Structures are given as structure tokens and as C-alpha cells.
């Protein structure tokens, strides 16, 4: 399904947390792989000064059924003095998301990418994270054609700002992925450029990662790029799942149309300081689809 993430921060549970139906869907349908592609588009300004920022093209894969988010709804509340939340890392949960990331790395390598898959963790401090790294290493042995390595999350955050073009595929724990996915979106201009997918073995959900943005509702300012790219991800997943090359080709065509729409440097979304709104960008992509094969 194609789904828009919620965004009603004023609606909260009694314990102060927000309602989060997308988290419930991930758990209910075992959508364990949160997939966040990040790619710089020609024709748009980049927040980074390095000319190599134009080479940004990587995917962050976030485990979504355990990690620190396992504590959601299960916090150990000790009166009004202390609350404890527990991180849970299992072999089964880590193995399946590691395999997903490694298969993605192999697929990207077949399309000309480096074939590097990086496990992002905090294995120097937490036993759970050392275990996450261990299981990743074990699963990576089945993919000798790939360059599999590991990095600490704090060093990764630094390198994502200093040299993001060196990354290809990353796989990480739930909370780390939640934080890094927003950081990586900023590298290419913001959440309006950030598509995402929540994928399981049988089902998947696709959504722009930015949520519903109620502060600009009805103003025509929302950037539809993330939604369009999420739709392309959906077509690609359906095509791979069903063995339908036409769907895979349609996904690639939609991606190329988005690229072509911005490449002319006539579109500049509001978050970039421009005035191209929802309708302007949509019309440009539709026109580009007509010219894209």
C-alpha cells in the first residue's frame, strides 16, 4: 500500500508519547526493513559545498521491529522518578534485515554501484550492538562479491556530512536508523526529497518519509517528489515480487521523469527557497513522463 505517515503532535497518549499508527503497521505486518534511498538530483542546490555531493547515491536500511523501539508500550515506569526502556536485538531479527541489505547491495552492484554494505552500530559500548555486528558479519559471508564492513554510528554521522558519496548501502538498528534517515534526507535538500518503504517478506508499505505536514495543509506548498519516488519504489517492489519486468521498467521510467523535471533548473520547491509548489512539480513530472522511455 501507499501510505502517508501521520503527523498530529498535539494528539498524545497519557504518558506523553504521540500516536503512531505507522509503527503499529510495521509491527503487525512484520515490515522489518525500513528502506530510505538518498540520491542527489541534478538541477537542485545541495546543502553541502563539495562538488562531490552530486555523487550522493546510497540506501539506508533500518531494522524496524525491535531495537530500542521494542520498548514502545513496554516501558518500566518506576513512579515519577525513573523510567527504563529496553533495547532488544535478536539473531532472527538481525539476520533477516542483514540479508535484506546484502541482497540490496548485490542488486545495486549489478546496476553499477560499488557493492559496499556497511553495518552501523555502537558495538564498542553495548553488548547488544556487538551482537548485531557479529550476526551481520556471519550473514555477509554468503555474499563474497560484496565489500561488507562495519562502522560506529557516531563516526557514520560525521562521515555522512563530510563524505556521504562514499556510502552505498547501510544497515542499522531501529533508533539509529530513525535518526540517520532524517540526517541523510537533509544532505539532498530535506524530507520533501526523501522516499521510503517499509518492507517485509510478504507485504510492504510505501510513504514519503516526511509525514503529513499539517502546518502547510491546503496551501499547495508541499513537495510531492518524495511521494512520487515512493510510488516508484512500490512499482519496483511489485515488479520484483511478481516477476513483472513491466512494473520494474515503469518504476525506472518514473524515477527518470522526476530527474528530468528537475534537471532543467526551472523547478525550486519552497523548502529550497523557491516557489514551485505541489501542482507545479506534478505538472513538470507528468510532462517529463511523456518524454521518457
C-alpha positions in Angstrom: 0.0 0.0 0.0 1.0 3.6 -0.5 0.7 5.4 2.9 1.2 8.9 4.2 2.9 9.0 7.7 1.0 10.6 10.4 1.7 14.0 11.9 -0.5 15.1 14.7 1.9 16.0 17.5 -0.8 17.6 19.6 -2.6 14.2 20.0 -0.8 12.2 22.6 -1.3 9.3 24.9 -1.5 9.8 28.7 2.3 9.0 29.0 3.2 11.9 26.7 4.0 9.9 23.6 2.4 10.5 20.2 0.0 8.3 18.4 2.0 6.4 15.7 -0.1 4.1 13.5 2.7 3.6 11.1 4.7 1.9 13.9 1.7 -0.3 14.7 1.5 -1.3 11.0 5.2 -2.2 10.9 4.9 -4.5 13.9 1.6 -6.1 12.8 2.7 -6.9 9.3 6.4 -7.6 10.2 7.7 -4.8 7.9 11.1 -5.2 9.3 13.2 -3.4 6.6 12.8 0.4 6.5 14.3 1.4 3.2 15.4 5.0 2.7 17.1 5.8 -0.6 19.0 9.0 -0.8 20.1 10.5 -4.1 21.1 13.9 -5.2 19.1 15.3 -8.1 20.7 17.5 -10.8 19.2 21.0 -11.0 18.7 21.4 -7.3 21.1 23.2 -4.9 22.9 21.0 -2.4 23.4 21.9 1.2 27.0 20.6 1.0 29.7 22.7 -0.6 31.7 19.9 -2.0 31.2 19.3 -5.7 31.3 15.6 -5.0 27.9 16.0 -3.2 26.4 15.4 -6.7 27.6 11.8 -6.4 25.3 11.1 -3.3 23.5 7.8 -4.0 23.0 5.4 -1.2 20.3 3.5 0.7 19.8 3.3 4.5 18.2 0.1 5.7 16.6 0.3 9.2 15.6 -2.7 11.2 12.0 -1.8 12.3 10.6 -4.5 14.6 13.0 -4.5 17.6 16.0 -2.4 18.8 15.2 0.4 21.2 11.7 0.7 19.7 10.9 -2.7 21.3 10.3 -0.7 24.5 7.4 1.1 22.9 4.4 0.3 25.1 6.5 -1.7 27.5 8.4 0.9 29.4 9.4 0.1 33.0 7.9 3.1 34.8 9.1 3.5 38.4 6.8 6.1 39.9 7.7 9.7 39.0 11.5 9.2 39.5 12.7 6.8 36.8 11.7 5.1 33.5 13.6 2.3 31.8 13.3 1.4 28.1 14.9 -1.8 26.9 16.7 -2.4 23.6 16.1 -5.9 22.1 18.3 -7.4 19.5 17.7 -11.0 18.3 19.6 -13.2 15.9 16.5 -13.8 13.8 15.6 -10.1 13.5 19.2 -9.1 12.7 19.7 -11.9 10.3 16.7 -11.1 8.2 17.4 -7.4 7.9 21.1 -8.1 7.2 20.2 -10.5 4.4 17.8 -7.8 3.0 20.6 -5.2 3.0 23.1 -7.6 1.5 20.7 -8.7 -1.3 20.0 -5.0 -2.0 23.8 -4.4 -2.2 24.2 -7.2 -4.7 21.3 -5.9 -6.8 22.8 -2.4 -6.8 26.2 -3.8 -7.7 24.6 -5.5 -10.7 23.4 -2.0 -11.7 26.9 -0.4 -11.4 27.1 0.6 -7.8 30.1 -0.3 -5.6 28.6 -3.2 -3.8 29.5 -1.9 -0.3 27.3 -2.8 2.6 28.1 -1.1 6.0 26.7 -2.3 9.4 26.2 0.8 11.5 26.2 0.1 15.3 27.7 1.0 18.7 29.5 -2.2 19.2 32.2 -0.6 21.3 29.8 0.1 24.1 26.7 -2.1 24.0 26.8 -5.9 24.0 23.5 -5.9 22.0 25.2 -3.9 19.3 28.3 -6.1 19.3 25.9 -9.0 18.7 24.2 -7.1 15.9 27.6 -6.6 14.3 28.5 -10.3 14.8 25.3 -11.6 13.1 25.8 -9.2 10.2 29.3 -10.5 9.7 28.1 -14.0 9.7 25.4 -13.3 7.1 27.8 -11.3 4.9 30.0 -14.4 4.3 27.3 -15.6 1.9 28.0 -12.6 -0.3 31.7 -12.7 -1.0 31.3 -10.4 -4.1 30.3 -7.5 -1.8 32.5 -5.3 0.4 31.0 -5.8 3.9 32.2 -3.6 6.7 31.1 -2.0 10.0 31.2 1.5 11.5 30.1 3.1 14.7 27.0 5.3 14.5 28.7 8.4 15.7 31.5 8.1 13.2 29.0 7.4 10.5 27.0 10.5 11.4 30.2 12.6 10.9 31.1 10.9 7.6 27.6 11.3 6.3 28.2 15.0 6.4 31.9 15.0 5.5 31.9 12.5 2.6 28.4 10.9 2.0 29.4 9.9 -1.5 31.5 7.1 -0.1 28.4 5.1 1.1 26.4 2.6 -0.8 24.1 0.5 1.5 23.9 0.8 5.3 22.0 -1.4 7.7 21.4 -0.4 11.3 19.3 -0.7 14.4 15.8 0.9 14.7 16.6 4.0 16.7 19.9 4.7 14.9 18.0 4.4 11.6 15.3 6.7 12.7 17.8 9.4 13.4 20.2 8.9 10.5 17.4 8.7 7.9 16.5 12.4 8.7 20.1 13.4 8.6 20.6 11.8 5.2 17.5 13.4 3.8 19.0 16.8 4.7 22.0 16.0 2.6 19.9 16.2 -0.6 17.6 19.1 0.4 15.2 17.9 3.0 12.4 15.5 3.8 10.4 16.5 0.6 13.1 14.6 -1.4 13.0 11.5 0.8 11.0 8.5 -0.3 10.8 5.4 1.9 9.4 1.9 2.1 8.6 -0.5 5.0 9.2 -4.0 3.6 8.5 -7.4 5.0 8.7 -10.9 3.4 5.1 -10.8 2.2 3.9 -7.2 2.4 5.2 -3.7 2.0 4.1 -0.1 2.7 5.4 2.9 0.8 5.3 6.5 2.0 7.1 9.8 1.8 9.2 9.9 4.9 8.2 13.5 5.9 4.8 12.8 7.4 1.6 14.9 6.8 3.0 18.4 7.4 -0.3 19.9 8.9 1.3 23.3 9.1 1.1 23.8 5.4 -2.0 21.8 4.7 -4.2 23.3 1.9 -1.5 25.8 0.8 -0.2 23.9 -2.2 3.3 24.2 -0.9 4.0 20.5 -0.2 6.8 19.0 -2.3 5.4 15.8 -4.0 8.8 14.5 -5.0 9.1 12.1 -2.1 5.6 10.7 -2.8 6.4 10.2 -6.5 9.6 8.4 -5.7 7.9 6.3 -3.1 5.4 5.3 -5.8 8.4 4.3 -8.0 9.7 2.1 -5.1 6.3 0.5 -4.9 6.3 -0.4 -8.6 9.8 -1.7 -8.4 8.9 -3.9 -5.4 5.8 -5.2 -7.0 7.7 -6.0 -10.2 10.4 -7.9 -8.3 7.9 -9.7 -6.2 5.7 -10.8 -9.1 8.4 -11.2 -11.7 6.8 -8.4 -13.8 9.5 -6.6 -15.8 7.0 -4.0 -17.0 6.5 -2.8 -13.4 10.2 -2.6 -12.8 10.6 -0.6 -16.1 7.7 1.6 -15.0 9.4 2.4 -11.8 12.6 3.3 -13.6 10.7 5.5 -16.0 9.0 7.4 -13.2 12.4 7.9 -11.5 13.9 9.3 -14.7 10.9 11.6 -15.2 11.5 13.1 -11.7 15.1 13.5 -12.6 14.4 15.2 -15.9 11.8 17.5 -14.4 14.4 19.0 -12.0 17.3 18.8 -14.4 16.0 21.8 -16.3 16.6 24.0 -13.3 13.1 25.5 -13.7 11.7 24.0 -10.5 12.7 25.1 -7.0 10.5 23.8 -4.1 9.6 26.0 -1.2 12.0 24.3 1.2 14.8 25.3 -1.2 13.8 28.9 -1.1 11.8 28.7 -4.3 8.1 28.9 -5.2 7.4 25.6 -7.0 4.5 24.0 -5.3 2.7 20.7 -5.4 0.9 21.4 -8.7 4.0 22.9 -10.5 6.2 19.9 -9.7 3.5 17.4 -10.5 2.8 19.0 -13.9 6.6 19.0 -14.7 6.9 15.3 -13.8 3.9 14.4 -15.9 5.3 16.3 -18.9 8.7 14.6 -18.4 6.9 11.2 -18.3 5.7 12.0 -21.8 9.3 12.4 -23.0 10.7 9.5 -21.0 11.0 5.9 -22.3 
